Amino acid sequence: MTRDSYTEITLPKTWDKREHSRTTTGAGTIVEIELTLNNHCRVQGLAVDGSFSGCGVVTVSDAAIASGQHCTAIVGGAGPIEAKVVWVRELERNILRLGLQYL
């Protein structure tokens, strides 16, 4: 696989309600997330997939991250993007997978 190639993740439409297809193009890219709701903290993680409208991130953190929180995300050194945490899954203790939606 070359640096410019990617894998598109396709799910049946009944499973995936996303407007834009997910790709692994940015997988492994560092994502810095600054949370702004009840607590103000900054966490870093790795993108595992992405699309025009958001990305999935895995992070190691004990921060209280919940769906609905607004944040600012810096993906791969690009300028800050306003985003919202859409879902959070705890993979293991303090290892979280987040779904971010760009606003």
Secondary structure as UniProt FT lines:
FT   TURN            3..4
FT   STRAND          8..9
FT   TURN            13..15
FT   STRAND          22..23
FT   TURN            25..28
FT   STRAND          30..35
FT   STRAND          41..51
FT   TURN            52..53
FT   STRAND          54..60
FT   TURN            67..68
FT   STRAND          70..75
FT   TURN            76..77
FT   STRAND          81..92
FT   TURN            93..94
FT   STRAND          95..102
//
